[in-house]
Amino acid sequence: MDSSKIISKIKFIFRSPVSDEDGRCKIQQSNFIAALVCGIPSQDGRTKSLSGLRKSVGEFTKYLLSRGAFWERMASKRLTKHLLVFMCDRDFYS
């Protein structure tokens, strides 16, 4: 599945009356998840790492998050909830 199709599916999942805009963050949640999903296969090298994933997310979004900010985003309950919605969406795989 190409990245543009992934992004359009993620935007469809995130459509809701609640805004995705968060003034505290450089990268909004839906963009972060799209970058995370698209960044996994685009890591260079034979071994995959969280540091490599952080760099891939930075290349995709044009914002390189600090290690602390990236780990904080990865550990958030909000990310877990949105990833579960994203992964359990039956329409995504069709």
C-alpha positions as a printed Julia matrix, in Angstrom:
94×3 Matrix{Float64}:
   0.0    0.0    0.0
   1.52   3.34  -0.99
   1.94   6.21   1.46
  -0.71   8.46  -0.12
  -3.36   5.76   0.33
  -2.26   5.27   3.96
  -2.49   9.0    4.63
  -5.96   9.26   3.09
  -7.17   6.31   5.17
  -5.74   7.85   8.35
  -7.4   11.18   7.61
 -10.7    9.34   7.13
 -10.3    7.65  10.53
  -9.52  10.96  12.22
 -12.48  12.85  10.82
 -14.56  13.78  13.83
 -16.13  16.83  15.43
 -13.06  17.06  17.69
 -10.27  19.0   16.04
  -6.92  17.32  15.44
  -5.14  20.65  15.89
  -3.0   20.91  19.01
  -1.1   24.16  19.42
   1.39  22.55  21.8
   2.78  20.23  19.11
   4.76  20.81  15.93
   3.42  17.56  14.47
  -0.3   16.88  14.79
  -1.45  13.43  15.92
  -2.77  12.23  12.54
   0.44  13.37  10.8
   2.55  11.68  13.47
   0.71   8.38  13.03
   0.98   8.59   9.23
   4.71   9.29   9.54
   5.08   6.45  12.03
   3.31   3.94   9.77
   5.15   5.09   6.65
   8.47   5.38   8.48
   8.68   1.75   9.56
   9.44   0.27   6.12
  11.56   3.24   5.03
  14.27   2.82   7.67
  17.75   2.36   6.26
  19.92  -0.6    7.08
  19.28  -4.19   8.0
  18.34  -3.59  11.62
  15.34  -1.57  12.68
  15.5    0.62  15.78
  13.46   3.25  17.57
  16.2    5.77  16.83
  15.94   4.95  13.13
  12.16   5.22  13.35
  12.51   8.66  14.97
  14.71   9.77  12.06
  12.27   8.34   9.51
   9.38  10.18  11.15
  11.48  13.35  11.05
  12.22  12.93   7.34
   8.55  12.33   6.57
   7.24  15.3    8.61
  10.21  17.65   8.08
  10.43  18.07  11.9
  13.03  16.08  13.78
  11.66  15.56  17.27
  14.05  15.36  20.18
  14.54  11.92  21.67
  12.51  12.87  24.74
   9.62  14.28  22.71
   9.58  11.19  20.49
   9.59   8.77  23.44
   6.85  10.82  25.1
   4.72  10.58  21.94
   5.37   6.84  21.65
   4.33   6.21  25.27
   1.13   8.25  25.2
  -2.26   6.62  25.76
  -3.65   8.84  22.99
  -1.29   7.26  20.43
  -2.22   3.78  21.62
  -5.94   4.55  21.3
  -5.56   6.01  17.8
  -3.34   3.15  16.63
  -5.92   0.63  17.83
  -8.64   2.45  15.9
  -6.36   2.58  12.87
  -5.36  -1.1   13.02
  -8.87  -2.42  13.76
 -10.56  -0.47  10.96
 -11.83  -3.15   8.58
 -12.26  -0.66   5.73
  -8.54   0.15   5.86
  -7.56  -3.22   4.46
 -10.01  -3.23   1.58
